[in-house]
Amino acid sequence: MLHCKRWVVFCMALAFIVALIPALHAQEGKININEATVEELTQLRNIGPGYAQRIVQYREENGGFEKPEDLLKVKGIGPKTWELNKDRIIVSTEQ
């Protein structure tokens, strides 16, 4: 009976860990536009060093982005670039 209880506890713990894996990978590949460097920002589609520098400058002058859509406030970043990257952009103070 004790062996059976241990097995159940083990299986429950394993199921919990497996359930967390998608959440751990959810931010993998995401770019936090409030903390990313110019180099990191260039990993976004249609964002070269010039636009990446504009993003950093905007963030420094305006205190960061409140929501991912605020990226559209950066001069030269339009709806097409937003659509290409919206699934990869986050705006948090911690990753």
C-alpha positions as CSV (number, residue, x, y, z in Angstrom):
1,M,0.0,0.0,0.0
2,L,2.8,2.4,0.9
3,H,4.5,1.6,-2.5
4,C,1.2,2.5,-4.3
5,K,0.9,5.8,-2.5
6,R,4.5,6.8,-3.4
7,W,3.8,5.8,-7.0
8,V,0.7,8.1,-7.1
9,V,2.6,11.0,-5.5
10,F,5.4,10.5,-8.0
11,C,3.0,10.4,-11.0
12,M,1.3,13.6,-9.7
13,A,4.6,15.4,-9.3
14,L,5.7,14.3,-12.8
15,A,2.4,15.4,-14.3
16,F,2.8,18.8,-12.7
17,I,6.3,19.3,-14.0
18,V,5.2,18.2,-17.5
19,A,2.3,20.7,-17.4
20,L,4.7,23.5,-16.6
21,I,6.9,22.9,-19.7
22,P,4.8,24.9,-22.2
23,A,4.6,27.8,-19.8
24,L,8.4,27.8,-19.5
25,H,8.8,27.8,-23.2
26,A,6.1,30.4,-23.8
27,Q,8.5,33.3,-23.6
28,E,11.3,31.5,-25.5
29,G,12.1,33.5,-28.6
30,K,10.3,36.6,-27.3
31,I,11.9,40.0,-27.3
32,N,11.2,42.4,-24.4
33,I,11.2,45.7,-26.2
34,N,11.7,47.5,-22.8
35,E,15.0,45.8,-22.1
36,A,16.4,44.5,-25.4
37,T,19.6,45.8,-26.8
38,V,20.0,47.1,-30.3
39,E,21.5,43.8,-31.3
40,E,18.6,41.8,-29.8
41,L,16.0,44.1,-31.4
42,T,17.5,43.3,-34.9
43,Q,16.3,39.7,-34.4
44,L,12.8,41.0,-35.1
45,R,11.7,40.9,-38.8
46,N,12.2,44.1,-40.8
47,I,14.1,45.7,-37.9
48,G,17.6,46.7,-38.8
49,P,20.1,48.5,-36.7
50,G,18.6,51.9,-37.5
51,Y,15.1,51.0,-36.4
52,A,16.5,49.1,-33.4
53,Q,18.3,52.3,-32.3
54,R,15.1,54.3,-32.8
55,I,13.3,51.8,-30.5
56,V,15.9,52.2,-27.8
57,Q,15.9,56.0,-28.2
58,Y,12.1,56.1,-27.9
59,R,12.2,53.9,-24.8
60,E,14.9,56.1,-23.2
61,E,13.0,59.4,-24.0
62,N,9.5,58.1,-23.0
63,G,10.2,55.7,-20.2
64,G,9.5,52.5,-22.0
65,F,6.5,50.9,-23.7
66,E,3.3,50.1,-21.8
67,K,2.0,47.5,-24.2
68,P,3.5,45.7,-27.3
69,E,1.3,47.8,-29.7
70,D,3.2,50.9,-28.5
71,L,6.0,49.9,-30.8
72,L,3.9,51.6,-33.6
73,K,4.7,54.9,-31.9
74,V,8.3,54.6,-33.1
75,K,8.9,56.6,-36.2
76,G,9.2,54.2,-39.2
77,I,7.5,51.2,-37.5
78,G,4.2,50.6,-39.3
79,P,1.4,48.0,-39.3
80,K,3.3,45.6,-41.6
81,T,6.3,45.4,-39.3
82,W,3.9,45.1,-36.3
83,E,2.0,42.2,-37.8
84,L,5.3,40.4,-38.7
85,N,6.5,40.6,-35.0
86,K,3.4,40.9,-32.7
87,D,3.8,37.3,-31.5
88,R,7.4,37.8,-30.5
89,I,7.2,41.1,-28.7
90,I,6.6,41.4,-24.9
91,V,6.8,44.5,-22.6
92,S,7.6,43.5,-19.1
93,T,10.2,44.6,-16.6
94,E,11.4,41.1,-16.1
95,Q,11.7,38.2,-18.5
